[in-house]
């Protein structure tokens, strides 16, 4: 069995467990191919961005388990997990991945709803009469 590298990625409320191994560039998410899972070209680009940043496209197969959140959050979590797994493959990739902003967990999450409001900040419509 070839060497396998594991990392977890996070984005919003989504978590991605990522296993990276040398291969032909196949990405499997929750038992489906990436294209069938995300169904959006922009999200596919997000997931592939760590490989493009380090110029190692089609050199690794990815097997991932995504939990929580929506498709966009899971794609971001997958990107984060792949970048962290690439570090375990080769530590010298850190400056490139850091410069591309792929190692930082995006801290933006949905703000909680406040009482007396419709959503987090939106108030109820004011009626004069």
N, CA and C of each residue as an Amber inpcrd file, in Angstrom:
protein
   387
   0.8360000  -1.1920000   0.0000000   0.0000000   0.0000000   0.0000000
   0.8760000   1.2490000   0.0000000   0.6040000   2.2050000  -0.9080000
   1.4290000   3.4210000  -0.9360000   1.1970000   4.2810000   0.3040000
   2.1230000   5.1880000   0.5290000   2.0400000   6.1040000   1.6690000
   0.7820000   6.9530000   1.5760000   0.0880000   7.1230000   2.7230000
  -1.1400000   7.9130000   2.7580000  -0.9820000   9.0180000   3.7970000
  -1.4560000  10.2110000   3.4650000  -1.3350000  11.3600000   4.3580000
  -2.7300000  11.8300000   4.7520000  -2.9430000  12.1290000   6.0410000
  -4.2560000  12.5130000   6.5440000  -4.2270000  13.9220000   7.1260000
  -5.2920000  14.6680000   6.8840000  -5.4550000  15.9960000   7.4900000
  -6.9470000  16.3270000   7.5380000  -7.3040000  17.2470000   8.4340000
  -8.6880000  17.7060000   8.4850000  -8.7440000  19.1820000   8.1140000
  -9.8080000  19.5520000   7.4030000 -10.0100000  20.9390000   7.0170000
 -11.3440000  21.4270000   7.5390000 -11.4410000  22.7350000   7.7900000
 -12.6740000  23.3190000   8.3280000 -13.0250000  24.5920000   7.5700000
 -14.3320000  24.8510000   7.4430000 -14.8400000  26.0900000   6.8540000
 -16.2980000  26.2010000   7.2560000 -16.6910000  27.3420000   7.7830000
 -18.0430000  27.5500000   8.3000000 -18.3850000  26.4250000   9.2740000
 -19.4690000  25.6720000   9.0210000 -19.8130000  24.5540000   9.9040000
 -19.4420000  23.2100000   9.2980000 -18.6140000  23.2270000   8.2610000
 -18.2480000  22.0030000   7.5570000 -16.8760000  21.5090000   7.9890000
 -16.7300000  20.1940000   8.0130000 -15.4620000  19.5460000   8.3220000
 -15.1570000  18.5470000   7.2140000 -13.9040000  18.4860000   6.7970000
 -13.5000000  17.5200000   5.7770000 -12.3230000  16.7130000   6.2930000
 -12.4840000  15.3920000   6.3280000 -11.3790000  14.4850000   6.6350000
 -10.7820000  14.0930000   5.2930000  -9.4950000  14.3550000   5.1150000
  -8.8570000  14.1780000   3.8090000  -7.7120000  13.1770000   3.8870000
  -7.7250000  12.1840000   2.9760000  -6.6200000  11.2360000   2.8360000
  -6.0110000  11.4540000   1.4620000  -4.6940000  11.6880000   1.4270000
  -3.9670000  11.9960000   0.1950000  -2.9860000  10.8680000  -0.0720000
  -2.9520000  10.3690000  -1.3040000  -1.9650000   9.3490000  -1.6710000
  -1.5050000   9.5890000  -3.1050000  -0.2760000   9.2020000  -3.4440000
   0.1960000   9.3810000  -4.8180000  -0.7320000   8.6680000  -5.7990000
  -1.0430000   9.3340000  -6.9100000  -1.9570000   8.7440000  -7.8850000
  -2.1130000   9.6010000  -9.1260000  -3.2910000   9.4820000  -9.7740000
  -3.5330000  10.1620000 -11.0460000  -4.3800000  11.4190000 -10.9190000
  -4.7440000  11.8400000  -9.7180000  -5.5110000  13.0650000  -9.5480000
  -7.0000000  12.8470000  -9.3710000  -7.4050000  11.6480000  -8.9950000
  -8.8290000  11.3730000  -8.7630000  -9.2380000  11.9020000  -7.3830000
 -10.3580000  12.6000000  -7.3260000 -10.8600000  13.1170000  -6.0530000
 -12.2180000  12.4940000  -5.7860000 -12.3350000  11.8050000  -4.6500000
 -13.5760000  11.1520000  -4.2540000 -14.0550000  11.7670000  -2.9560000
 -15.3070000  12.2310000  -2.9310000 -15.8870000  12.8470000  -1.7360000
 -17.1300000  12.0600000  -1.3480000 -17.1550000  11.5380000  -0.1450000
 -18.2960000  10.7520000   0.3540000 -18.7100000   9.6610000  -0.6370000
 -17.7280000   9.0240000  -1.2640000 -17.9970000   7.9280000  -2.1890000
 -18.3800000   8.3430000  -3.6000000 -18.4250000   9.6370000  -3.8820000
 -18.7650000  10.1350000  -5.2200000 -17.5830000  10.9000000  -5.7980000
 -17.5450000  11.0270000  -7.1200000 -16.4880000  11.8410000  -7.7260000
 -16.7620000  13.3050000  -7.3810000 -15.7080000  14.1260000  -7.4100000
 -15.8360000  15.5440000  -7.0430000 -16.8740000  16.2490000  -7.9130000
 -16.8300000  15.9840000  -9.2170000 -17.7540000  16.6330000 -10.1640000
 -19.2170000  16.3230000  -9.8220000 -19.5080000  15.0680000  -9.4770000
 -20.8770000  14.6790000  -9.1170000 -21.2790000  15.2490000  -7.7590000
 -20.3070000  15.4150000  -6.8720000 -20.6260000  15.8550000  -5.5160000
 -20.9000000  17.3560000  -5.4390000 -20.0020000  18.1870000  -5.9890000
 -20.1790000  19.6410000  -5.8470000 -21.0710000  20.2420000  -6.9340000
 -21.0810000  19.6500000  -8.1340000 -21.9530000  20.0770000  -9.2300000
 -21.8070000  21.5480000  -9.6260000 -20.6900000  22.1830000  -9.2960000
 -20.4560000  23.5760000  -9.7020000 -18.9890000  23.7390000 -10.0820000
 -18.7130000  24.2450000 -11.2730000 -17.3080000  24.4030000 -11.7060000
 -16.4910000  25.3010000 -10.7780000 -17.1190000  26.3470000 -10.2150000
 -16.3780000  27.2560000  -9.3380000 -15.9070000  26.5330000  -8.0740000
 -16.7530000  25.6440000  -7.5510000 -16.3640000  24.8990000  -6.3490000
 -15.2780000  23.8770000  -6.6750000 -15.3140000  23.3300000  -7.8950000
 -14.2430000  22.4160000  -8.3250000 -12.9100000  23.1600000  -8.3570000
 -12.9270000  24.4030000  -8.8570000 -11.6980000  25.2100000  -8.8930000
 -11.1680000  25.4650000  -7.4880000 -12.0850000  25.7310000  -6.5420000
 -11.6850000  25.9650000  -5.1510000 -10.9740000  24.7400000  -4.5970000
 -11.5360000  23.5580000  -4.8460000 -10.9520000  22.3190000  -4.3190000
  -9.5960000  22.0320000  -4.9550000  -9.4440000  22.3450000  -6.2490000
  -8.1850000  22.0630000  -6.9520000  -7.0960000  23.1000000  -6.6740000
  -7.4470000  24.2530000  -6.0790000  -6.4870000  25.3480000  -5.9190000
  -5.1960000  24.9920000  -5.1700000  -5.2110000  24.1430000  -4.1100000
  -3.9230000  23.8240000  -3.4750000  -2.9460000  23.1150000  -4.4200000
  -3.4650000  22.2350000  -5.2920000  -2.6010000  21.5300000  -6.2450000
  -2.0310000  22.4900000  -7.2800000  -2.8380000  23.4660000  -7.7260000
  -2.3550000  24.4510000  -8.6930000  -1.3030000  25.3680000  -8.0540000
  -1.4860000  25.7010000  -6.7820000  -0.5520000  26.5940000  -6.0920000
   0.8430000  25.9830000  -5.9960000   0.9100000  24.6710000  -5.7550000
   2.2160000  24.0060000  -5.6000000   2.6530000  23.2780000  -6.8740000
   1.8610000  23.4570000  -7.9700000   2.1610000  22.8460000  -9.2720000
   2.3260000  21.3300000  -9.1740000   1.3670000  20.6810000  -8.5220000
   1.3750000  19.2200000  -8.3950000   0.0220000  18.6480000  -8.8320000
  -0.4950000  19.1740000  -9.9410000  -1.7860000  18.7300000 -10.4560000
  -1.6640000  17.2970000 -10.9650000  -2.6580000  16.4800000 -10.6980000
  -2.7270000  15.0740000 -11.1420000  -1.5870000  14.2090000 -10.6150000
  -1.0500000  14.5340000  -9.4400000  -0.0140000  13.7020000  -8.8260000
  -0.5260000  12.9610000  -7.6030000  -1.7010000  13.3740000  -7.0880000
  -2.2410000  12.7560000  -5.8770000  -3.7110000  12.4090000  -6.0510000
  -4.1000000  11.2790000  -5.4690000  -5.5120000  10.9220000  -5.3720000
  -6.0000000  11.3920000  -4.0120000  -7.2380000  11.8810000  -3.9650000
  -7.8100000  12.3850000  -2.7210000  -9.0590000  11.5770000  -2.4050000
  -9.1420000  11.1120000  -1.1660000 -10.3570000  10.4780000  -0.6590000
 -10.7840000  11.3130000   0.5290000 -12.0260000  11.7920000   0.5340000
 -12.4620000  12.7010000   1.5880000 -13.8330000  12.3220000   2.1220000
 -14.0190000  12.6320000   3.3930000 -15.3030000  12.4640000   4.0640000
 -15.7070000  13.8490000   4.5580000 -16.7970000  14.3970000   4.0170000
 -17.2510000  15.7310000   4.4070000 -18.4800000  15.6370000   5.2880000
 -18.4930000  16.4300000   6.3480000 -19.5900000  16.4230000   7.3100000
 -20.0230000  17.8500000   7.5980000 -21.3270000  18.0660000   7.7670000
 -21.8490000  19.3580000   8.2070000 -21.8030000  20.4320000   7.1410000
 -22.5600000  21.4990000   7.3780000 -22.5590000  22.6510000   6.4830000
 -23.2060000  22.3500000   5.1490000 -22.9480000  23.2090000   4.1760000
 -23.4810000  23.0400000   2.8240000 -22.3660000  22.7150000   1.8560000
 -22.7000000  22.7040000   0.5870000 -21.7250000  22.2990000  -0.4330000
 -20.5590000  23.2920000  -0.5060000 -20.8450000  24.5950000  -0.4480000
 -19.7880000  25.6070000  -0.5490000 -18.8530000  25.5180000   0.6590000
 -19.4090000  25.3620000   1.8460000 -18.5910000  25.2260000   3.0510000
 -17.7490000  23.9660000   3.0000000 -18.3160000  22.8890000   2.4800000
 -17.5790000  21.6330000   2.3840000 -16.4540000  21.7350000   1.3650000
 -16.6740000  22.4810000   0.2780000 -15.6180000  22.6830000  -0.7160000
 -14.4580000  23.4640000  -0.0970000 -14.7770000  24.4840000   0.7010000
 -13.7340000  25.2490000   1.3970000 -12.9890000  24.3980000   2.4130000
 -13.7270000  23.5350000   3.1150000 -13.1010000  22.6320000   4.0940000
 -12.1930000  21.6320000   3.3940000 -12.6260000  21.1710000   2.2310000
 -11.8300000  20.2310000   1.4400000 -10.5320000  20.8820000   0.9770000
 -10.6150000  22.1400000   0.5430000  -9.4240000  22.8910000   0.1160000
  -8.4430000  23.0300000   1.2740000  -8.9580000  23.3750000   2.4510000
  -8.1300000  23.5310000   3.6460000  -7.4690000  22.2010000   4.0170000
  -8.2320000  21.1140000   3.9720000  -7.7040000  19.7940000   4.3020000
  -6.6360000  19.3290000   3.3330000  -6.8510000  19.5700000   2.0410000
  -5.8630000  19.1740000   1.0290000  -4.5690000  19.9410000   1.2220000
  -4.6700000  21.2400000   1.5090000  -3.4700000  22.0640000   1.7310000
  -2.6840000  21.5540000   2.9420000  -3.4040000  21.2000000   4.0280000
  -2.7230000  20.6900000   5.2290000  -2.0920000  19.3190000   4.9760000
  -2.7450000  18.4940000   4.1530000  -2.1880000  17.1750000   3.8180000
  -0.9520000  17.3170000   2.9370000  -0.9550000  18.3030000   2.0280000
   0.2210000  18.5430000   1.1810000   1.4310000  18.9380000   2.0200000
   1.1930000  19.6180000   3.1350000   2.2910000  19.9680000   4.0470000
   2.9410000  18.7200000   4.6170000   2.1230000  17.7070000   4.9090000
   2.6710000  16.4560000   5.4450000   3.4690000  15.7080000   4.3860000
   3.1000000  15.9140000   3.1090000   3.8480000  15.3040000   2.0120000
   5.2240000  15.9590000   1.9130000   5.2470000  17.2970000   1.9200000
   6.4980000  18.0410000   1.7610000   6.4070000  19.3600000   2.5290000
   7.1530000  19.4630000   3.6110000   7.1120000  20.6540000   4.4850000
   7.6290000  21.9110000   3.7740000   8.4340000  21.7410000   2.7100000
   8.9770000  22.9080000   2.0000000   7.9070000  23.6580000   1.1920000
   6.6940000  23.0930000   1.1000000   5.6020000  23.7650000   0.3820000
   4.9270000  24.8310000   1.2310000   5.2590000  24.9070000   2.5270000
   4.5850000  25.8230000   3.4510000   4.5640000  27.2880000   2.9740000
   5.7050000  27.8790000   2.5530000   5.6660000  29.2920000   2.1350000
   4.7110000  29.5460000   0.9600000   4.6900000  28.6250000   0.0060000
   3.8290000  28.7810000  -1.1640000   2.3610000  28.7120000  -0.7510000
   2.0180000  27.7120000   0.0600000   0.6300000  27.5450000   0.5070000
   0.2020000  28.6960000   1.4170000   1.1230000  29.1790000   2.2600000
   0.8200000  30.2850000   3.1700000   0.5510000  31.5600000   2.3730000
   1.4020000  31.8250000   1.3480000   1.2480000  33.0150000   0.5150000
  -0.0890000  33.0000000  -0.2260000  -0.5190000  31.8000000  -0.6260000
  -1.8000000  31.6620000  -1.3340000  -2.9860000  31.7230000  -0.3700000
  -2.7100000  31.7230000   0.9400000  -3.7710000  31.8170000   1.9420000
  -4.5480000  30.5320000   2.1290000  -3.9260000  29.3980000   1.8230000
  -4.6220000  28.1160000   1.8770000  -4.5000000  27.4040000   3.2190000
  -3.5980000  27.8670000   4.0820000  -3.4040000  27.1860000   5.3690000
  -4.2220000  27.8070000   6.4900000  -4.7690000  28.9950000   6.2490000
  -5.5410000  29.6810000   7.2770000  -6.9910000  29.2550000   7.1990000
  -7.5580000  28.8710000   8.3370000  -8.9760000  28.5110000   8.3830000
  -9.7660000  29.8020000   8.2830000 -10.6980000  29.8650000   7.3320000
 -11.5140000  31.0670000   7.1520000 -12.4270000  31.2210000   8.3670000
 -12.2670000  32.2880000   9.1720000 -13.0070000  32.3990000  10.4270000
 -14.4560000  32.8620000  10.2750000 -14.8780000  33.2020000   9.0550000
 -16.2280000  33.7460000   8.8750000 -17.2900000  32.6690000   9.0300000
 -18.1730000  32.8610000   9.9950000 -19.3040000  31.9520000  10.1920000
 -20.5680000  32.7860000  10.3230000 -21.7150000  32.1520000  10.2170000
 -22.9850000  32.8680000  10.3050000 -23.1540000  33.4540000  11.6980000
 -23.5540000  34.7350000  11.7300000 -23.7640000  35.4220000  13.0050000
 -25.0830000  34.9520000  13.6230000 -25.1110000  34.8380000  14.9190000
 -26.3150000  34.3290000  15.5700000 -27.4530000  35.3270000  15.5290000
 -28.6760000  34.8190000  15.5590000 -29.8610000  35.6670000  15.5690000
 -29.9930000  36.3110000  16.9300000 -30.3590000  37.6340000  16.9480000
 -30.5530000  38.3450000  18.2120000 -32.0460000  38.4760000  18.4880000
 -32.3940000  38.5420000  19.7540000 -33.8100000  38.7110000  20.0970000
 -34.2580000  40.1220000  19.7060000 -35.5390000  40.2680000  19.3840000
 -36.0590000  41.5680000  18.9550000 -35.7000000  41.9030000  17.5230000
 -35.1070000  40.9750000  16.8110000 -34.7220000  41.1810000  15.4120000
 -35.2150000  40.0000000  14.5830000 -35.2910000  40.2260000  13.2670000
 -35.7550000  39.1760000  12.3720000 -34.6380000  38.1640000  12.1050000
 -33.4190000  38.6910000  11.8740000 -32.2270000  37.8540000  11.6940000
 -31.1660000  38.4000000  12.6380000 -29.8990000  38.2750000  12.2720000
 -28.8360000  38.7470000  13.1500000 -28.8770000  40.2630000  13.3370000
 -29.1040000  41.0060000  12.2380000 -29.1090000  42.4700000  12.3100000
 -30.3660000  43.1190000  11.7540000 -31.0680000  42.4060000  10.8940000
 -32.2620000  42.9500000  10.2520000 -33.3760000  43.1080000  11.2740000
 -33.8920000  44.3390000  11.3910000 -35.0080000  44.5940000  12.3030000
 -36.3290000  44.2810000  11.6370000 -37.3980000  44.3250000  12.4000000
 -38.7300000  44.1460000  11.8230000 -39.1180000  45.4210000  11.0930000
 -39.9940000  45.3040000  10.0950000 -40.4070000  46.4760000   9.3210000
 -41.2040000  47.4270000  10.2110000 -40.8470000  48.7010000  10.1080000
 -41.5110000  49.7290000  10.9150000 -42.7990000  50.1830000  10.2280000
 -43.9120000  50.1860000  10.9700000 -45.1660000  50.7040000  10.4290000
 -45.5430000  51.9560000  11.2120000 -45.8160000  53.0510000  10.5000000
 -46.1370000  54.3050000  11.1600000 -47.5780000  54.2990000  11.6690000
 -48.4870000  53.7410000  10.8910000 -49.9080000  53.7050000  11.2930000
 -50.4600000  52.3070000  11.2620000
